[in-house]
Amino acid sequence: LESFRTSSGPAVTMNGLSYDATYGSYRAVFGGAHPFNIRGTSYCSAIFYYNNIHWAEINLGNLRDGNIGVLGDKSGNAGSPGAAVGTRFKGPFIGHHDIDSFDAVPQVAWYMTETYACNIEYAQLEVSGSSAPTFGLYMATSNGNVFVGGTVESCLYGGAWITSTCSRNTFIGMHNEFNGAGPDWQIDGHYTTLINCAGAGTYATLATSANIINGDYTQIIGGEFNDFEISSSADNTDVRGANLATGTISDSSTTSSFTGCNGIIDKAPNPQVSALTLESGFTSTGSPYKTAGYWRSRAGLMQVEGVVTCGTISGPTVVGTLPSGYRPSATVMYTGYNLTTEVCIALTINSSGQVSTRNAVATGNVIAITSPPFRGT
């Protein structure tokens, strides 16, 4: 198909609102077993445009020449489900072809908004980005989609950008590389999963990292990433079995974990510390020491930590009490330290959660009560 326009607008439009102005269209088929090749011109706002197309089959071949390659939105009806829901996309291929090059380079290969629970198979998004900041794949307000295979490659200003309004998108085997002045992956959305994907070959040309995680609960399983950054705003990133040996790794988050990755030792997130309930007469000493507290690791180990200032202790005395779920099954005995007198003291934690000193300690003495890790009940 060739659509030469002399005014703005898409080369090819699938707008369900033209069929039903309230709900859009359902179970339409475009392309079928034989994908369409679509060619626009520099006048085209998009080469292919979809709006309110649900549970459809869209098979796209080579797309070229337009300001945007594929554009999805739900403009025209705020109450509709979205640009696409439950739709299966196959393709497209957007890039320089073997026989010729773009006459009009798309600013974005696929500009995806309001797209939900769709399958996108083998999309090849290449050589796009005519001005900064643009990406080969731009996603906003799009949730629960699954991408299988495909690549975002050789785009001028970045590969795939999953913005903060996205959630629960999964990418399986997508290979992104050599994406100019931008990262191969920028994940600002939440609950994003990458399975055996790649972000490779771009890092050497960038001042910033080639793969950037800013969103929460990102999970990366396998794959290869050259240059990798987790920002301080990203919570609970989990990276397992990935090859991170090329480039640099920057992890500014306290909640990320790495397991079995090449290029970085295993790391568990810092556990959340809760304040220990102290008995009357005892107070946390405070700076420069840690507040009296307790925590549990992912492996199920507990620990008491911190420094307290004492009331008068004439013998075995309870300093504080751990809550249920953080107590040992049998009494733990360990050595603390009196920072005032510079002598060791005996401490215990019993199965009732009582943290006790076994020695007499004078009023106002400062003692460290940090325990070794122990298993709880």
N, C-alpha and C positions, 0 to 999 in steps of 0.2 A: 504494500500500500504506500502511495506517496500522497502527501497532503501539502500542497504549496499554498501557504496563506499569505495574504497581503495585509492582514491585521492580526492583533493578538488573539490568542486562543489555542487550545490543544490541537494537535494534528488528528488524534483519534480520541473520542470521548466515550466512556461507559458511565453514564449518569443515570442511576436508578430513579432519581426523582422525576425524570421525564416520563417514566412509566407509572410510578405511584408517588405523588408529591408528599405523602406522609411517611411511607415505609421503605421506599425504594424498590429494587427488584431482587428476586431470589432465584437461585439455581440457573443463572444464565451461563452460557458457554461461549467463550471467545477463543478462537484458534483451534480448539479440539486437538486432533492428532497431528495437525499441520500448523505450526506456529506462524503467526504473521510477522513479516518484516515491515517495519514502519519507518518512513523517512519524512521528516518535516522540513522546516526551513528556519532561518534565524528569526522569523516573525512568530514562530510558535512559542507560546508560553510553556507548553509541555509537549512531549512527543506522544505520551499516552496518559490519560487522565481517568481516574476512577472515583466514583462518589456514590455511596449507598448501594453497593453491589455486595450481596450477601450469599454465602454458601454457593459461590460460583466457581467455575473453572476458567482460568485465564492463562493461555499459553502464548508467551511472547517470544519472538525471535530476535533478530537484530533491530535495534532502535538507534536512530542517529538524527542529529540536527534538530535542536530545540533548546530553549533556555533551561528547561528541566527535563530529565529523561522520563521518569515515571513520577506522577504527582497524585497523591491520594489525600483527599480531605472530605468533610461532610458539610461543606458550605451550602446554605440554602434551606436547611431544616435543622434547627437546634435540638429538636426532640427525637431525631432518628438515631438508630443504633450506632452508626459510624460510617466512615468511608468504605470499610469492608469488614465483615464479620464472618468467620468460618470459611473464608475463601481460599482456594488453592491457586497459587501463582507458580508457574513454571517459567524459568528465565527471569528477566530478559538478558540479552547481551548488549551492553552499552559501552562502546569503545571504538578505537580505530580498528577497522576491519582489514582483512588481507588485501582487499582490492583498492581501497581508498581510505581517506581520512575524513574527519568531521569537516563539514562546512561551517557548522555552528557548534561550538563546544558547550555542553550543558554546564551550568553553574553547579548543579547537584545531579548525580546520576539517578538517585531515588529519594524523593522528598516524601517521607511517610508520616502522616498524621492520622489519628482516629482510626487506626487499623487494629483489629482485635481477633485473637484466636485463629490467625491465618497460618497456613503453611507456605513457605517461600522456598522453592527448590532450584538450586544451581543458578542463582543470579550472578552474573558477571558484570561488575560495575567498574569500569576502567576509564582512565584518561579523561576524567571530568574535573571540574573546578576551574572556572574561568576567572574567578576573582575571590579574594580572601575576605572573611573566613567561610569556606565551604567545605563539604565533605562528600565522599562518594555516596555514602548512605547516611541520611539524616533522619532520626526517628524522634517524634514527640507525641505524647498522649497516645501511645500505642502499647498494648499489654497482651501478654500471653501468646505471642507469636513464636513460631519455630522456623528457623532458617536451617536448611540442609544443604551442605556443600556450598559451592560458589566462592567468589573472591571479590575483594575491593582492592584494586591494584593500580598503581601509577597515576592516582589522582593527585592533583597539584597541591592541594591544601589540607589533606587528611583523608583517612579511610572511613571508619564507621564511628558515628557519634550517636550514642544512645543518651538522650537528654534526661534531666531529672524528673520529667513528667511520665516516664516510662517505668513499667514494672513487669517482672516475670517473663522476660523474653529469653529464648534459648537459641544458641547458635551451635550447630554440630558440623565440624569439619570445614568451617569457613577459613580461607587463607587470605590474609591481608598483608600487603607488602609494598614497599617503595612508594609511599604516599606523600611525597614532596615535603612541604613545610609543616605538615600537621601529623599527629599521631596516627598509627594504624588503628588503634582502638582508643576511644575516649568514652568511658562508661560512667555516666553521671546518674543513670537510672538505678533502680533498686531490684534486688532479687534476680539479677542477670546471671545466666549460666552459660559458660563457654566449655564445650566438650571437644577436645582434640582439635582446637583451632590454632591459628598462627598469627602472630604480628611480627613480621620479620623484614629485615633489610632496610628499614627506614631510619633507625636510630642514629647512624653515623652522620646524617645530614641535619639533625635537629639540635636546637639549643635546649629543648625540653625533652622529656621522655617520649618514647615511641608508643607506649602502652600505659594509659593513665586510668586509675580507678579512683573515682570520687564518690560513687554511690554505695549504699549499704547492702550487705548480704550478697555480695558478688561471689560466685563459686566458679572456679576454673579447674577443670579436670583434664590433665594431659596437655598436649600441644607444645608449641614453642613460641617464646616471646623474647625478642631482642630489645633489651631495655624495658624496665618495668617499674612503675611508680604507684604506690598506694598513698593517698594523701591523708592528712590528719582528720579530715571530715568523713572518711570512709570507715564504717563500722562493720566488723565481722566478715572481712574478706577471707575466703578459704581457698587455698591453692594446693592442689594435690597432683603429684607426678608430672609436673611440667618441666620442660627444659628451659632454664633461665640463665644458662651459662654464658651467653653473649651479651655484651653491653653492661649496664649497671643496674643495680636493684636499690630502690629507695622506698623504705617503709616507714611512714610517719605516724602510723596508727598503732594504738596499744591493744587493739582487739583482733588483729589479723593473725592467720596461722598458715604455715608452710609445712607440708608433709611429703617426704620422698621426692623433692625437687632437685634437679641438677643445677648447681650454681649457688645454692643457699642451704645452710643447715636448717634442720627442722626447728620450727618455732611455734609455740603455743601462745595465745593471747594472754596479756596480763590479767589475772583474775580480779574481780571486783572485791575491794576490801570493805568490810562492815565494821562499825565501831563496837568494841567490846564493852559489855555492860559491867561497870566497875562497882565494887562495894563502897560503902560510905567511908570516907577518909582517904580514898585513892583518887588521883586525877591523872589524866594524860599530861606528860611533861611538856609536850609540844616541841616546836622548833628549837634546835636543829634536828630533833629526833622524830621518828615516826609516831603517829598517834596509835594508841593501843587499839588493836583490831584483829580480825580473823578473816580468812578466805579459804576457798576450796578451788582446786585446779580442775581442769577437764578430766584428768586421770582419777579424780576422786580423793586426792590427798588434801588434808587440811593443815593449816598452820596458824599459830598465834604470833603476832608481831607487835613491836612497839616498846615504849619506855614510859614508866609511871612514876609519879612522886607519891611517897607513902605516908600514911599515918603511922602511929606507933604499932609495931608488931613484936609481940613477946614470944611468939612461937609459931607453929603452923597456922596460917591465916589465909582465908580466901581473898584473892585480889579481884577476881571478876568471874563471870559465868558465861559459857558458850551456850547458844540456843540448841534445841534439838535438831539433829541432822548434821551437826558440826562437832560431835563428841566422840572420843575414842571408845572402843568396846571394852578396853581395860585401861588401867591407869598408866599414863605415860610419865616417865621420870626424866628430867633433863637439868642442865645447868644454866642458870642465868648469871647476871653480873650486877653488883652494886657499884654504880658509877661514882658514888660519893666516897665510899671507903676503899674502892679499888680491890674488892675481894669477890670471889665467886659465891653464889648462893644456890641452894637446891630448890627446884620448882617441880610441881606435879600438875597433871591434868587428869581428873578422874572421869569415870563413865557418866557422871551427872553433869559434866561440863565445867566443874569448878577448877579454876586456875589458882593454885595456892603456892605460897612460899613456905619453906620448911624451917627457915632461920629467923632469928630475931633481927629486926631492922628498926633503926631509930626514925623518929618522926622527921619528915623532910628529906630522907634519903631518896635518891633517884636510882631505880633499878630497871634493867633491861629484861623483858619477859619473853623475848622472841624464842619460839620453840622450833625443833626440827619438824619437818613434815610428818604427819601421821595419818593412818587410815581411820575413817569414821565408822559409825555404826550403820 
